[in-house]
Amino acid sequence: MSDWARAMPTVGAWLAGLLAPDHLAQVHARGSLGVLFADAMTLTAEPDIQEAARRANQRIATVLTDLLAQGRREGSIRADLDPAVGAWWLMSLLASQGFRYSVAPDPAQLEAALGTLTRDLLFPPKDAPAPTG
């Protein structure tokens, strides 16, 4: 995740790619890492698996928090965003896609709308002044 973000011109550009409906569908396609990750979250009755999942999620949250903080510094992420809150929002959005695909009447349209909403929450308004310093 960090390597992919570093390869992009800004954290905002990386997030735009991450939140693209086609990418989200690919991440959650049968047999993908996203599906395996979501499945592991359902195995909370097994203490060892629960602890491993907790540690893995905390590591992902830390990486996302750091990336969002970097995005704030570079101006591609809203200056008023709490990076840790944004990280957990992104993780929650990604983790719940399977639920939406199983019950929403038009999941593809919903995913696109949620991606747009999330970008609006994370990215500075288009008319915002550039950061200084």
Secondary structure as the mmCIF struct_conf table of DSSP 4:
data_model
#
loop_
_struct_conf.conf_type_id
_struct_conf.id
_struct_conf.beg_label_comp_id
_struct_conf.beg_label_asym_id
_struct_conf.beg_label_seq_id
_struct_conf.end_label_comp_id
_struct_conf.end_label_asym_id
_struct_conf.end_label_seq_id
HELX_RH_AL_P HELX_RH_AL_P1 SER A 2 ARG A 6
TURN_TY1_P TURN_TY1_P1 ALA A 7 ALA A 7
BEND BEND1 MET A 8 THR A 10
HELX_RH_AL_P HELX_RH_AL_P2 VAL A 11 LEU A 18
TURN_TY1_P TURN_TY1_P2 LEU A 19 LEU A 19
HELX_RH_AL_P HELX_RH_AL_P3 PRO A 21 VAL A 27
TURN_TY1_P TURN_TY1_P3 HIS A 28 HIS A 28
BEND BEND2 ALA A 29 ALA A 29
TURN_TY1_P TURN_TY1_P4 ARG A 30 GLY A 31
BEND BEND3 SER A 32 SER A 32
HELX_RH_AL_P HELX_RH_AL_P4 LEU A 33 MET A 41
TURN_TY1_P TURN_TY1_P5 THR A 42 THR A 42
TURN_TY1_P TURN_TY1_P6 THR A 44 ALA A 45
BEND BEND4 GLU A 46 GLU A 46
HELX_RH_AL_P HELX_RH_AL_P5 PRO A 47 GLU A 74
TURN_TY1_P TURN_TY1_P7 GLY A 75 GLY A 75
BEND BEND5 SER A 76 ILE A 77
TURN_TY1_P TURN_TY1_P8 ALA A 79 ASP A 80
HELX_RH_AL_P HELX_RH_AL_P6 PRO A 83 ALA A 95
TURN_TY1_P TURN_TY1_P9 SER A 96 SER A 96
HELX_RH_AL_P HELX_RH_AL_P7 GLN A 97 VAL A 103
BEND BEND6 PRO A 105 ASP A 106
HELX_RH_AL_P HELX_RH_AL_P8 PRO A 107 LEU A 122
BEND BEND7 PHE A 123 PHE A 123
HELX_LH_PP_P HELX_LH_PP_P1 PRO A 124 PRO A 125
TURN_TY1_P TURN_TY1_P10 LYS A 126 ASP A 127
HELX_LH_PP_P HELX_LH_PP_P2 ALA A 128 PRO A 131
#
